Amino acid sequence: MADEKPDIAEMSFEDALRALEDVMRKLEGGEVPLDQSIDLYERGEALRAHCQKRLDAAQARIEKIVTDSEGRATGTVPLDPE
């Protein structure tokens, strides 16, 4: 079906962000019927949460970079899944 939406969990950060921007444009345009607006809002919230999760994971990875006494990156340590 052409109207099928991709599974959010499988989307890259960039794809999810583009989809979220598309949802926002539709909602801000005010041309969408109420029921569709509610569906769009729910999808937008799921996209936002997915993007935030990906950003949090990236931040955690960055924070795990090991630096020497002069601040140069010397390696990384394993990322805790918690």
C-alpha positions in Angstrom: 0.0 0.0 0.0 1.4 3.4 -1.0 0.2 5.1 2.2 2.1 2.7 4.5 4.5 4.4 6.8 7.9 2.9 7.6 8.5 1.3 11.0 9.9 4.1 13.2 12.2 1.7 15.1 13.9 0.9 11.8 14.4 4.5 10.7 17.7 6.3 10.8 17.9 9.5 12.8 17.9 11.6 9.6 14.9 9.8 8.2 13.0 10.1 11.4 13.8 13.8 11.7 12.6 14.4 8.1 9.4 12.5 8.9 8.9 14.5 12.1 9.4 17.8 10.1 6.8 16.6 7.6 4.3 15.8 10.4 4.9 19.3 11.9 4.3 21.0 8.5 1.0 19.2 8.1 -0.2 20.0 11.6 0.9 23.6 11.4 -0.8 24.0 8.0 -4.2 23.5 9.6 -5.6 21.7 6.6 -5.8 18.2 8.2 -9.1 16.9 9.5 -9.2 16.3 13.3 -8.9 12.5 13.3 -5.9 12.7 11.0 -4.4 15.4 13.1 -4.6 13.1 16.1 -3.0 10.3 14.2 -0.3 12.7 13.0 0.3 14.0 16.5 0.7 10.4 17.8 3.2 9.6 15.0 5.0 12.8 15.6 5.4 12.0 19.3 6.8 8.5 18.4 9.2 10.0 15.9 10.3 12.6 18.5 10.9 9.9 21.1 12.9 7.8 18.5 15.1 10.8 17.6 15.7 11.6 21.3 16.7 8.0 22.0 19.2 8.1 19.0 20.6 11.4 20.3 20.9 10.1 23.8 22.8 7.0 22.5 25.1 9.1 20.5 25.8 11.4 23.4 26.6 8.4 25.7 29.1 7.1 23.1 30.7 10.5 22.9 31.0 10.7 26.7 32.7 7.3 26.7 35.7 8.6 24.6 38.8 8.3 26.7 41.2 11.3 26.7 44.7 11.7 28.0 45.9 14.4 30.4 46.1 16.9 27.6 42.6 16.3 26.3 43.5 14.2 23.3 41.3 11.3 22.4 43.2 8.1 23.1 40.5 5.5 22.7 37.0 4.5 23.8 35.5 2.4 26.6 32.5 0.0 26.0 29.2 1.7 26.2 26.9 0.5 29.0 23.5 -0.4 27.7 21.9 1.1 30.8 
